[in-house]
Amino acid sequence: MSRISCAAVCAAPTLGYVSDYDYDLVVIGSGPGGQKAAIAAAKLGKRVAIVDRLEMVGGSCLHTGTIPSKTLREAVLYLTGMSQRELYGASYRVKQEITVADLLSRTRHVIDREVQVVRAQLQRNHVTLIAGTARFVEPHVIAVKGSGQSEQARVSAGAVVVATGSRPARPAQVDFDEARVLDSDEILQLEEIPSSLVVVGAGVIGIEYASVFAALGTRVTVVEQRDRMLEFCDPEIVESLKFHLRDLAVTFRFGEKVVDVVVSDRATVTTLVSGKRILADAVMYSAGRQGLTDDLGLENAGLAADERGRLQVDEHYRTDVDHIYAVGDVIGFPALAATSMDQGRLAAYHAFGEPVRELAELRPIGIYTIPEISYCGATEAELTSAAVPYEVGTARYRELARGQIAGDSHGMLKLLVSTVDRRLLGVHLFGTGATDLVHIGQAVMGCGGSVDYLVDAVFNHPTLSEVYKIAALDATNKIRALERFGD
Ligand SMILES: Cc1cc2nc3c(=O)[nH]c(=O)nc-3n(C[C@H](O)[C@H](O)[C@H](O)COP(=O)(O)OP(=O)(O)OC[C@H]3O[C@@H](n4cnc5c(N)ncnc54)[C@H](O)[C@@H]3O)c2cc1C
């Protein structure tokens, strides 16, 4: 890593003379946003470095977020035998006593492999990986402090992408002890599977973990201050999820706030504003996330974060400082790995003036609860409030041969179809493979396709994808009946 003096930095020109800097682009943070920014710039022939702590290569996505949580879910589904119980009976299990070690061995395996993939991609594209924590000392100069090093190395950059991600927000009045009172990043450090757990916050992360622990046999209580959960999803599908979770002994406490959590060496007691007290082995807080900008030295770059640590960007992911871009969780909504990757790629292209198309407006939402939820396009509530006439086509997995083979009788698809021009307006899925299947609907909608495409297309048999055909036939039959009545 090279050092440059302040004089050189102060005299350094801006983007037009990028070759005077150590790198054309320095990316801070190696999560999905940072990786894709670095690789996109490298593909443009730029000199690129990416800074992160060595043990965090791949980002929190890989170490505490998306990947471990999804791997844990997969391990739980397999070991509990849950997805096979419709076929082999309620007592079916692959392993009787599931331990944290059983779950973590799979998680560790996937993380290790994925870290290798990320490192190899960076190497292949000649992106320099600088190990340490970055901090702006000047708008174009970044100091990097490696672990255990007092000395800070400095690098200069023509452009910078900030992709530092987020951390769980922690209410000030709660004493997190890393053992019984944990945030969602720490939950993977539990030493044993709790027999009871309070989950505070029924957002996506909270409810995903609630369903995973419930599947493991933990008695879960979800406390949520709002009156409902996942209010952006189809209410019928959220009802189905709640039914399933209640069946797994999950208790919901909606419209309730936590006032206090008391911890002993054996258990916790969570007290709610209503006076209810909940005894549980552990408490997991999932109360939103905070942009990771505290230690970035933003003031040295001429930047400031908002009260939730987030950076503001324009439609090109450019901050208020021309050569500094920000992507991923650090810019807030939607704070998904899925979107962070594309934001990173686009930010790099914009930084180097590369012509680029913006992201499609139509984006899927995936919620990896057990069972999973996914949707794309409009909800019934949105269409109703916009006075858009539509018909609903519904199909259930139990009508499909593949649904029977897979032992999933509860899965379903709802298609929302315009009764004016038969275009597909929304797809809402619940059950096995929902987060994959949603892309069929997304592709049809993205290409402006109508429900007739799904009626006329031949689907492989037996597949879960056939759920589209059945729902499309349901919708078109209803539309036809109405049209006949009109005649
Ligand atoms: C439990 C959980 C489940 C999730 N599930 C999904 C899902 O199913 N699908 C989905 O799309 N998204 C999911 N997400 C969200 C997803 O993980 C994030 O949106 C994504 O990781 C954000 O990527 P990012 O590029 O902003 O950076 P991150 O992945 O947050 O990584 C940021 C990196 O920046 C580094 N960094 C921070 N500060 C500095 C510094 N000063 N110097 C150097 N490096 C620094 C950090 O060490 C970290 O490695 C989930 C999140 C959580 C917590």
The ligand as an SDF file (V2000), in Angstrom:
LIG
                    3D

 53 58  0  0  0  0  0  0  0  0999 V2000
  -30.4300  -11.4280    9.1820 C   0  0  0  0  0  0  0  0  0  0  0  0
  -30.4430  -10.7630    7.8410 C   0  0  0  0  0  0  0  0  0  0  0  0
  -31.0150  -11.4160    6.7640 C   0  0  0  0  0  0  0  0  0  0  0  0
  -31.0350  -10.8150    5.5030 C   0  0  0  0  0  0  0  0  0  0  0  0
  -31.6050  -11.4840    4.4640 N   0  0  0  0  0  0  0  0  0  0  0  0
  -31.6060  -10.9340    3.2240 C   0  0  0  0  0  0  0  0  0  0  0  0
  -32.1530  -11.6390    2.1200 C   0  0  0  0  0  0  0  0  0  0  0  0
  -32.6510  -12.7410    2.2740 O   0  0  0  0  0  0  0  0  0  0  0  0
  -32.0870  -11.0720    0.8940 N   0  0  0  0  0  0  0  0  0  0  0  0
  -31.5100   -9.8500    0.6890 C   0  0  0  0  0  0  0  0  0  0  0  0
  -31.4760   -9.3820   -0.4730 O   0  0  0  0  0  0  0  0  0  0  0  0
  -30.9940   -9.1460    1.7250 N   0  0  0  0  0  0  0  0  0  0  0  0
  -31.0370   -9.6610    2.9770 C   0  0  0  0  0  0  0  0  0  0  0  0
  -30.4900   -8.9850    4.0390 N   0  0  0  0  0  0  0  0  0  0  0  0
  -29.9200   -7.6560    3.7980 C   0  0  0  0  0  0  0  0  0  0  0  0
  -28.5140   -7.7380    3.2320 C   0  0  0  0  0  0  0  0  0  0  0  0
  -27.7070   -8.5660    4.0290 O   0  0  0  0  0  0  0  0  0  0  0  0
  -27.9410   -6.3500    3.1400 C   0  0  0  0  0  0  0  0  0  0  0  0
  -28.8420   -5.5370    2.4270 O   0  0  0  0  0  0  0  0  0  0  0  0
  -26.5940   -6.3530    2.4160 C   0  0  0  0  0  0  0  0  0  0  0  0
  -25.6550   -7.1020    3.1290 O   0  0  0  0  0  0  0  0  0  0  0  0
  -26.0830   -4.9240    2.2650 C   0  0  0  0  0  0  0  0  0  0  0  0
  -24.9160   -4.9560    1.5260 O   0  0  0  0  0  0  0  0  0  0  0  0
  -23.8540   -3.7910    1.5790 P   0  0  0  0  0  0  0  0  0  0  0  0
  -23.0750   -3.8740    0.3090 O   0  0  0  0  0  0  0  0  0  0  0  0
  -24.5010   -2.5220    1.9280 O   0  0  0  0  0  0  0  0  0  0  0  0
  -22.8100   -4.1710    2.7010 O   0  0  0  0  0  0  0  0  0  0  0  0
  -22.7170   -5.2000    3.8890 P   0  0  0  0  0  0  0  0  0  0  0  0
  -23.0060   -6.5910    3.4440 O   0  0  0  0  0  0  0  0  0  0  0  0
  -23.4800   -4.6620    5.0460 O   0  0  0  0  0  0  0  0  0  0  0  0
  -21.1680   -5.1120    4.1990 O   0  0  0  0  0  0  0  0  0  0  0  0
  -20.5770   -3.8970    4.5610 C   0  0  0  0  0  0  0  0  0  0  0  0
  -19.0970   -4.1330    4.7690 C   0  0  0  0  0  0  0  0  0  0  0  0
  -18.4770   -2.8730    5.0070 O   0  0  0  0  0  0  0  0  0  0  0  0
  -17.4450   -3.0650    5.9420 C   0  0  0  0  0  0  0  0  0  0  0  0
  -17.1200   -1.7970    6.5700 N   0  0  0  0  0  0  0  0  0  0  0  0
  -17.9020   -1.0220    7.3650 C   0  0  0  0  0  0  0  0  0  0  0  0
  -17.2340    0.0780    7.7470 N   0  0  0  0  0  0  0  0  0  0  0  0
  -16.0120   -0.0060    7.1870 C   0  0  0  0  0  0  0  0  0  0  0  0
  -14.8550    0.8110    7.2170 C   0  0  0  0  0  0  0  0  0  0  0  0
  -14.8510    1.9580    7.8770 N   0  0  0  0  0  0  0  0  0  0  0  0
  -13.7540    0.4020    6.5410 N   0  0  0  0  0  0  0  0  0  0  0  0
  -13.7520   -0.7520    5.8390 C   0  0  0  0  0  0  0  0  0  0  0  0
  -14.8220   -1.5660    5.7650 N   0  0  0  0  0  0  0  0  0  0  0  0
  -15.9340   -1.1950    6.4350 C   0  0  0  0  0  0  0  0  0  0  0  0
  -18.0300   -4.0760    6.9270 C   0  0  0  0  0  0  0  0  0  0  0  0
  -16.9690   -4.7480    7.6170 O   0  0  0  0  0  0  0  0  0  0  0  0
  -18.7920   -5.0000    5.9820 C   0  0  0  0  0  0  0  0  0  0  0  0
  -17.9760   -6.0820    5.5870 O   0  0  0  0  0  0  0  0  0  0  0  0
  -30.4660   -9.5420    5.3150 C   0  0  0  0  0  0  0  0  0  0  0  0
  -29.8780   -8.8770    6.3950 C   0  0  0  0  0  0  0  0  0  0  0  0
  -29.8660   -9.4850    7.6480 C   0  0  0  0  0  0  0  0  0  0  0  0
  -29.2220   -8.7670    8.7950 C   0  0  0  0  0  0  0  0  0  0  0  0
  1  2  1  0
  2  3  1  0
  2 52  2  0
  3  4  2  0
  4  5  1  0
  4 50  1  0
  5  6  2  0
  6  7  1  0
  6 13  1  0
  7  8  2  0
  7  9  1  0
  9 10  1  0
 10 11  2  0
 10 12  1  0
 12 13  2  0
 13 14  1  0
 14 15  1  0
 14 50  1  0
 15 16  1  0
 16 17  1  0
 16 18  1  0
 18 19  1  0
 18 20  1  0
 20 21  1  0
 20 22  1  0
 22 23  1  0
 23 24  1  0
 24 25  2  0
 24 26  1  0
 24 27  1  0
 27 28  1  0
 28 29  2  0
 28 30  1  0
 28 31  1  0
 31 32  1  0
 32 33  1  0
 33 34  1  0
 33 48  1  0
 34 35  1  0
 35 36  1  0
 35 46  1  0
 36 37  1  0
 36 45  1  0
 37 38  2  0
 38 39  1  0
 39 40  1  0
 39 45  2  0
 40 41  1  0
 40 42  2  0
 42 43  1  0
 43 44  2  0
 44 45  1  0
 46 47  1  0
 46 48  1  0
 48 49  1  0
 50 51  2  0
 51 52  1  0
 52 53  1  0
M  END
$$$$
